[in-house]
């Protein structure tokens, strides 16, 4: 999705350059690991179980 355009390629390059040191830093700190899991769990759950997460959405 991102690689066909220059901005997307720049973002992917940045991500691959920056994410390993950030992940190493987070891995060494329990508070950051817990915070990261807390933030990412609902995001991952929505991707993994879209029908279940849709059933909990607020009606308009």
Biopython code that builds the backbone (N, CA, C, O; Angstrom):
import numpy as np
from Bio.PDB.StructureBuilder import StructureBuilder

atoms = [
    (1, "UNK", "N", (0.810, -1.196, 0.000)),
    (1, "UNK", "CA", (0.000, 0.000, 0.000)),
    (1, "UNK", "C", (0.860, 1.270, 0.000)),
    (1, "UNK", "O", (0.602, 2.201, -0.764)),
    (2, "UNK", "N", (1.867, 1.300, 0.849)),
    (2, "UNK", "CA", (2.651, 2.525, 1.010)),
    (2, "UNK", "C", (3.790, 2.663, 0.015)),
    (2, "UNK", "O", (4.174, 3.775, -0.348)),
    (3, "UNK", "N", (4.329, 1.536, -0.426)),
    (3, "UNK", "CA", (5.546, 1.590, -1.234)),
    (3, "UNK", "C", (5.412, 2.221, -2.614)),
    (3, "UNK", "O", (6.414, 2.714, -3.132)),
    (4, "UNK", "N", (4.244, 2.238, -3.238)),
    (4, "UNK", "CA", (4.164, 2.833, -4.573)),
    (4, "UNK", "C", (4.397, 4.349, -4.634)),
    (4, "UNK", "O", (4.678, 4.878, -5.709)),
    (5, "UNK", "N", (4.285, 5.057, -3.501)),
    (5, "UNK", "CA", (4.503, 6.501, -3.584)),
    (5, "UNK", "C", (5.674, 6.934, -2.703)),
    (5, "UNK", "O", (5.991, 6.249, -1.731)),
    (6, "UNK", "N", (6.315, 8.044, -3.020)),
    (6, "UNK", "CA", (7.522, 8.481, -2.313)),
    (6, "UNK", "C", (7.311, 8.748, -0.817)),
    (6, "UNK", "O", (8.177, 8.422, -0.005)),
    (7, "UNK", "N", (6.184, 9.331, -0.453)),
    (7, "UNK", "CA", (5.932, 9.611, 0.965)),
    (7, "UNK", "C", (5.780, 8.299, 1.725)),
    (7, "UNK", "O", (6.309, 8.154, 2.827)),
    (8, "UNK", "N", (5.069, 7.354, 1.149)),
    (8, "UNK", "CA", (4.901, 6.051, 1.777)),
    (8, "UNK", "C", (6.224, 5.326, 1.937)),
    (8, "UNK", "O", (6.491, 4.739, 2.986)),
    (9, "UNK", "N", (7.054, 5.364, 0.903)),
    (9, "UNK", "CA", (8.382, 4.737, 0.973)),
    (9, "UNK", "C", (9.233, 5.382, 2.067)),
    (9, "UNK", "O", (9.932, 4.689, 2.807)),
    (10, "UNK", "N", (9.172, 6.695, 2.163)),
    (10, "UNK", "CA", (9.937, 7.400, 3.202)),
    (10, "UNK", "C", (9.459, 6.976, 4.593)),
    (10, "UNK", "O", (10.270, 6.780, 5.499)),
    (11, "UNK", "N", (8.146, 6.834, 4.759)),
    (11, "UNK", "CA", (7.605, 6.396, 6.047)),
    (11, "UNK", "C", (8.081, 4.984, 6.387)),
    (11, "UNK", "O", (8.495, 4.728, 7.517)),
    (12, "UNK", "N", (8.025, 4.074, 5.429)),
    (12, "UNK", "CA", (8.464, 2.694, 5.652)),
    (12, "UNK", "C", (9.957, 2.666, 5.991)),
    (12, "UNK", "O", (10.367, 1.956, 6.909)),
    (13, "UNK", "N", (10.759, 3.419, 5.269)),
    (13, "UNK", "CA", (12.192, 3.491, 5.566)),
    (13, "UNK", "C", (12.426, 4.010, 6.987)),
    (13, "UNK", "O", (13.238, 3.453, 7.726)),
    (14, "UNK", "N", (11.720, 5.070, 7.367)),
    (14, "UNK", "CA", (11.821, 5.621, 8.715)),
    (14, "UNK", "C", (11.423, 4.582, 9.759)),
    (14, "UNK", "O", (12.111, 4.401, 10.764)),
    (15, "UNK", "N", (10.314, 3.908, 9.514)),
    (15, "UNK", "CA", (9.817, 2.893, 10.448)),
    (15, "UNK", "C", (10.861, 1.794, 10.671)),
    (15, "UNK", "O", (11.147, 1.437, 11.814)),
    (16, "UNK", "N", (11.423, 1.262, 9.600)),
    (16, "UNK", "CA", (12.400, 0.180, 9.734)),
    (16, "UNK", "C", (13.707, 0.653, 10.368)),
    (16, "UNK", "O", (14.424, -0.150, 10.966)),
    (17, "UNK", "N", (14.020, 1.904, 10.251)),
    (17, "UNK", "CA", (15.235, 2.445, 10.855)),
    (17, "UNK", "C", (15.026, 2.730, 12.346)),
    (17, "UNK", "O", (15.926, 2.495, 13.152)),
    (18, "UNK", "N", (13.849, 3.231, 12.713)),
    (18, "UNK", "CA", (13.599, 3.696, 14.072)),
    (18, "UNK", "C", (12.987, 2.624, 14.976)),
    (18, "UNK", "O", (13.289, 2.591, 16.169)),
    (19, "UNK", "N", (12.150, 1.765, 14.446)),
    (19, "UNK", "CA", (11.404, 0.852, 15.310)),
    (19, "UNK", "C", (12.261, -0.152, 16.083)),
    (19, "UNK", "O", (11.934, -0.418, 17.239)),
    (20, "UNK", "N", (13.337, -0.732, 15.529)),
    (20, "UNK", "CA", (14.106, -1.685, 16.353)),
    (20, "UNK", "C", (14.695, -1.079, 17.631)),
    (20, "UNK", "O", (14.587, -1.702, 18.687)),
    (21, "UNK", "N", (15.316, 0.113, 17.584)),
    (21, "UNK", "CA", (15.809, 0.668, 18.854)),
    (21, "UNK", "C", (14.679, 1.033, 19.820)),
    (21, "UNK", "O", (14.830, 0.892, 21.033)),
    (22, "UNK", "N", (13.557, 1.499, 19.288)),
    (22, "UNK", "CA", (12.418, 1.826, 20.155)),
    (22, "UNK", "C", (11.893, 0.552, 20.810)),
    (22, "UNK", "O", (11.616, 0.547, 22.009)),
    (23, "UNK", "N", (11.753, -0.527, 20.042)),
    (23, "UNK", "CA", (11.280, -1.800, 20.588)),
    (23, "UNK", "C", (12.247, -2.329, 21.652)),
    (23, "UNK", "O", (11.805, -2.842, 22.680)),
    (24, "UNK", "N", (13.544, -2.212, 21.422)),
    (24, "UNK", "CA", (14.528, -2.641, 22.424)),
    (24, "UNK", "C", (14.390, -1.839, 23.717)),
    (24, "UNK", "O", (14.459, -2.396, 24.813)),
    (25, "UNK", "N", (14.197, -0.542, 23.581)),
    (25, "UNK", "CA", (14.029, 0.317, 24.755)),
    (25, "UNK", "C", (12.776, -0.078, 25.536)),
    (25, "UNK", "O", (12.818, -0.205, 26.759)),
    (26, "UNK", "N", (11.667, -0.270, 24.829)),
    (26, "UNK", "CA", (10.415, -0.675, 25.477)),
    (26, "UNK", "C", (10.589, -2.026, 26.164)),
    (26, "UNK", "O", (10.102, -2.215, 27.278)),
    (27, "UNK", "N", (11.269, -2.958, 25.524)),
    (27, "UNK", "CA", (11.463, -4.300, 26.083)),
    (27, "UNK", "C", (12.225, -4.279, 27.400)),
    (27, "UNK", "O", (12.042, -5.169, 28.230)),
    (28, "UNK", "N", (13.066, -3.292, 27.605)),
    (28, "UNK", "CA", (13.867, -3.215, 28.826)),
    (28, "UNK", "C", (13.143, -2.532, 29.985)),
    (28, "UNK", "O", (13.685, -2.478, 31.089)),
    (29, "UNK", "N", (11.946, -2.015, 29.769)),
    (29, "UNK", "CA", (11.229, -1.275, 30.812)),
    (29, "UNK", "C", (9.819, -1.839, 30.992)),
    (29, "UNK", "O", (8.978, -1.731, 30.099)),
    (30, "UNK", "N", (9.577, -2.434, 32.144)),
    (30, "UNK", "CA", (8.281, -3.086, 32.418)),
    (30, "UNK", "C", (7.108, -2.123, 32.270)),
    (30, "UNK", "O", (6.081, -2.488, 31.698)),
    (31, "UNK", "N", (7.244, -0.921, 32.768)),
    (31, "UNK", "CA", (6.144, 0.054, 32.686)),
    (31, "UNK", "C", (5.802, 0.343, 31.216)),
    (31, "UNK", "O", (4.629, 0.418, 30.851)),
    (32, "UNK", "N", (6.809, 0.501, 30.398)),
    (32, "UNK", "CA", (6.563, 0.768, 28.980)),
    (32, "UNK", "C", (5.970, -0.442, 28.269)),
    (32, "UNK", "O", (5.122, -0.294, 27.390)),
    (33, "UNK", "N", (6.420, -1.655, 28.652)),
    (33, "UNK", "CA", (5.829, -2.867, 28.055)),
    (33, "UNK", "C", (4.349, -2.937, 28.390)),
    (33, "UNK", "O", (3.525, -3.214, 27.518)),
    (34, "UNK", "N", (4.009, -2.691, 29.640)),
    (34, "UNK", "CA", (2.606, -2.742, 30.068)),
    (34, "UNK", "C", (1.790, -1.667, 29.357)),
    (34, "UNK", "O", (0.688, -1.943, 28.881)),
    (35, "UNK", "N", (2.310, -0.462, 29.280)),
    (35, "UNK", "CA", (1.590, 0.626, 28.606)),
    (35, "UNK", "C", (1.387, 0.315, 27.128)),
    (35, "UNK", "O", (0.316, 0.567, 26.577)),
    (36, "UNK", "N", (2.416, -0.231, 26.491)),
    (36, "UNK", "CA", (2.311, -0.570, 25.070)),
    (36, "UNK", "C", (1.246, -1.634, 24.849)),
    (36, "UNK", "O", (0.438, -1.525, 23.927)),
    (37, "UNK", "N", (1.243, -2.657, 25.687)),
    (37, "UNK", "CA", (0.212, -3.699, 25.562)),
    (37, "UNK", "C", (-1.181, -3.126, 25.788)),
    (37, "UNK", "O", (-2.124, -3.483, 25.083)),
    (38, "UNK", "N", (-1.309, -2.241, 26.766)),
    (38, "UNK", "CA", (-2.618, -1.637, 27.065)),
    (38, "UNK", "C", (-3.141, -0.851, 25.870)),
    (38, "UNK", "O", (-4.329, -0.910, 25.554)),
    (39, "UNK", "N", (-2.260, -0.120, 25.212)),
    (39, "UNK", "CA", (-2.664, 0.688, 24.058)),
    (39, "UNK", "C", (-2.941, -0.188, 22.838)),
    (39, "UNK", "O", (-3.899, 0.055, 22.105)),
    (40, "UNK", "N", (-2.108, -1.203, 22.617)),
    (40, "UNK", "CA", (-2.222, -1.999, 21.390)),
    (40, "UNK", "C", (-3.289, -3.091, 21.442)),
    (40, "UNK", "O", (-3.810, -3.475, 20.395)),
    (41, "UNK", "N", (-3.626, -3.597, 22.617)),
    (41, "UNK", "CA", (-4.589, -4.701, 22.704)),
    (41, "UNK", "C", (-5.922, -4.394, 22.027)),
    (41, "UNK", "O", (-6.381, -5.214, 21.232)),
    (42, "UNK", "N", (-6.569, -3.259, 22.298)),
    (42, "UNK", "CA", (-7.846, -3.012, 21.608)),
    (42, "UNK", "C", (-7.687, -2.837, 20.095)),
    (42, "UNK", "O", (-8.585, -3.189, 19.332)),
    (43, "UNK", "N", (-6.570, -2.304, 19.672)),
    (43, "UNK", "CA", (-6.328, -2.117, 18.238)),
    (43, "UNK", "C", (-6.174, -3.467, 17.557)),
    (43, "UNK", "O", (-6.759, -3.707, 16.501)),
    (44, "UNK", "N", (-5.384, -4.349, 18.162)),
    (44, "UNK", "CA", (-5.185, -5.682, 17.604)),
    (44, "UNK", "C", (-6.490, -6.470, 17.635)),
    (44, "UNK", "O", (-6.810, -7.177, 16.679)),
    (45, "UNK", "N", (-7.239, -6.355, 18.718)),
    (45, "UNK", "CA", (-8.513, -7.074, 18.833)),
    (45, "UNK", "C", (-9.490, -6.641, 17.738)),
    (45, "UNK", "O", (-10.198, -7.477, 17.178)),
    (46, "UNK", "N", (-9.534, -5.365, 17.434)),
    (46, "UNK", "CA", (-10.424, -4.886, 16.364)),
    (46, "UNK", "C", (-10.030, -5.465, 15.015)),
    (46, "UNK", "O", (-10.890, -5.776, 14.191)),
    (47, "UNK", "N", (-8.728, -5.611, 14.791)),
    (47, "UNK", "CA", (-8.269, -6.201, 13.540)),
    (47, "UNK", "C", (-8.505, -7.698, 13.485)),
    (47, "UNK", "O", (-8.839, -8.241, 12.432)),
    (48, "UNK", "N", (-8.333, -8.363, 14.611)),
    (48, "UNK", "CA", (-8.464, -9.812, 14.650)),
    (48, "UNK", "C", (-9.929, -10.253, 14.721)),
    (48, "UNK", "O", (-10.298, -11.265, 14.124)),
    (49, "UNK", "N", (-10.751, -9.515, 15.434)),
    (49, "UNK", "CA", (-12.168, -9.861, 15.618)),
    (49, "UNK", "C", (-13.061, -8.686, 15.232)),
    (49, "UNK", "O", (-13.707, -8.102, 16.103)),
    (50, "UNK", "N", (-13.115, -8.325, 13.955)),
    (50, "UNK", "CA", (-13.871, -7.124, 13.557)),
    (50, "UNK", "C", (-15.368, -7.227, 13.850)),
    (50, "UNK", "O", (-15.991, -6.220, 14.187)),
    (51, "UNK", "N", (-15.950, -8.396, 13.731)),
    (51, "UNK", "CA", (-17.390, -8.523, 13.993)),
    (51, "UNK", "C", (-17.696, -8.356, 15.469)),
    (51, "UNK", "O", (-18.697, -7.735, 15.825)),
    (52, "UNK", "N", (-16.856, -8.895, 16.326)),
    (52, "UNK", "CA", (-17.051, -8.747, 17.757)),
    (52, "UNK", "C", (-16.903, -7.291, 18.171)),
    (52, "UNK", "O", (-17.709, -6.786, 18.953)),
    (53, "UNK", "N", (-15.893, -6.616, 17.661)),
    (53, "UNK", "CA", (-15.701, -5.218, 18.043)),
    (53, "UNK", "C", (-16.819, -4.340, 17.492)),
    (53, "UNK", "O", (-17.151, -3.322, 18.100)),
    (54, "UNK", "N", (-17.404, -4.708, 16.358)),
    (54, "UNK", "CA", (-18.514, -3.937, 15.796)),
    (54, "UNK", "C", (-19.749, -4.042, 16.697)),
    (54, "UNK", "O", (-20.542, -3.104, 16.779)),
    (55, "UNK", "N", (-19.908, -5.171, 17.365)),
    (55, "UNK", "CA", (-21.078, -5.346, 18.215)),
    (55, "UNK", "C", (-21.019, -4.465, 19.468)),
    (55, "UNK", "O", (-22.034, -4.253, 20.132)),
    (56, "UNK", "N", (-19.831, -3.958, 19.784)),
    (56, "UNK", "CA", (-19.673, -3.094, 20.954)),
    (56, "UNK", "C", (-19.633, -1.620, 20.592)),
    (56, "UNK", "O", (-19.431, -0.778, 21.467)),
    (57, "UNK", "N", (-19.819, -1.295, 19.331)),
    (57, "UNK", "CA", (-19.768, 0.114, 18.969)),
    (57, "UNK", "C", (-21.046, 0.821, 19.393)),
    (57, "UNK", "O", (-22.116, 0.221, 19.501)),
    (58, "UNK", "N", (-20.895, 2.089, 19.621)),
    (58, "UNK", "CA", (-22.008, 2.914, 20.072)),
    (58, "UNK", "C", (-22.895, 3.256, 18.890)),
    (58, "UNK", "O", (-22.396, 3.758, 17.883)),
    (59, "UNK", "N", (-24.202, 3.001, 18.978)),
    (59, "UNK", "CA", (-25.092, 3.345, 17.863)),
    (59, "UNK", "C", (-25.182, 4.853, 17.679)),
    (59, "UNK", "O", (-25.039, 5.621, 18.630)),
    (60, "UNK", "N", (-25.417, 5.253, 16.461)),
    (60, "UNK", "CA", (-25.516, 6.697, 16.154)),
    (60, "UNK", "C", (-26.934, 7.157, 16.245)),
    (60, "UNK", "O", (-27.217, 8.334, 16.021)),
]
sb = StructureBuilder()
sb.init_structure("model")
sb.init_model(0)
sb.init_chain("A")
sb.init_seg("    ")
for serial, (resi, resn, name, xyz) in enumerate(atoms, 1):
    if name == "N":
        sb.init_residue(resn, " ", resi, " ")
    sb.init_atom(name, np.array(xyz, "f"), 0.0, 1.0, " ", f" {name:<3s}", serial, name[0])
structure = sb.get_structure()
